[in-house]
Amino acid sequence: MELKDIASQFAIDGTFLEGAPYGSGHINDTYCTWFNTRQGRTRYILQRINHFVFKDPVGLMENVSRVTSHIGSKIKDAGGNPLRETLTVIPTKEGKTLFVTQDGNFYRMYVFIEGARTYDQVENLDQVYQASYSFGNFQKQLADMPGGRLNETIAKFHHTKSRFGVFLEALKKDVKGRAASVKSEVNFVLQREADASRIVDLLAAGKIPERATHNDTKLNNVMLDDITGKGICVIDLDTLMPGVPMYDFGDSVRIGTSTAPEDETDLSKVRMDIRMFDKLTNGYLDAARDFLIPLEKENLAFSGKLLTFECGIRFLTDYLSGDVYFKIKRENHNLDRCRTQFKMVSEMERQMGEMEEIVRKYS
């Protein structure tokens, strides 16, 4: 179907004018579409959900609809603007959240949030604070959401104990004969087996609660206002799932505190910037400190190490399996990625005392 035909399936009081690819996402196909409405030329975001990655688009959109409706009600009650401060799902003309084409593709539409943008690279420390505050506030807004568990869009996504088990299986099979060349990396993982169980065991024992979490806490998943610079809206809700707050905070630490790219080959350039950790913690806890229980706060610093360790395990597992999951651009690309993550783990272990003190300071 043509883009016009697909966009016209949604309940917009206007006529389609044009559309074009939009943004820098790597999973879904995203388009900016223009309609002529009573308000004039109006933009909407149209997306094709990658159903090879997200196997249950219907369940995924059930999550998105529940969460955005809940947050939207809270924003409205507080006197805010739900059309800017959360994603707004545009239903199809049949009242559904998805339009499914005859060839089995799934499309959704959102209101375009004007006067704000995302940033792929940090320009100043306030942006770090704003993004982290936004993710903490997002969790806080969902802490009292009724209706039971969200759907799991990717099974056991941050279940580190399971990730460790998959790694051991890949190591045993050694389908590409690569295990002998990565003994130091393998030993690095094996020496930290207990770390992989710490959070999931606390959750299984009921010592920490299961909550709704975002699970992809990159800076560019928060829209910052063009004028004030404030974080106004958390986007990219496809990985919304049951989880624990430490997953979101830990992944933001993994991504946000590194001084080098994820695939840097010169490990001397890979360090954890403690100033960035301070800003992330400050922003996150300014939003989240009132709803987190003490044991959740106590594991925030550790979660940075844990999520970095998990990511390194995933890269090493894929390298041992023949690079079947993550796309590579050169030989040993996944091994290089693994080594940067493990260097970051070592950096965090070296600075863990300072990290824990920073958490206590803002708690």
Secondary structure, DSSP 8 states (H G I E B T S, - for coil): --HHHHHTTB--SEEEEEEEE-S--SSSEEEEEEEEETTEEEEEEEEEE-TTTSS-HHHHHHHHHHHHHHHHHHHHHTT--HHHHS--EE-BTTS-S-EE-TTS-EEEEEE--TTEE--SS--SHHHHHHHHHHHHHHHHHHTT--SS----SSTTTT-HHHHHHHHHHHHHH-TTS-GGGGHHHHHHHHTTHHHHHHHHHHHHTTSS--EEE-S---GGGEEEETTT--EEEE---TT-EEE-HHHHHHHHHHHHSBSS-TT-S-GGG--B-HHHHHHHHHHHHHHHTTTS-HHHHHTHHHHHHHHHHHHHHHHHHHHHHTS-SS--SSTTHHHHHHHHHHHHHHHHHHTHHHHHHHHHHH-
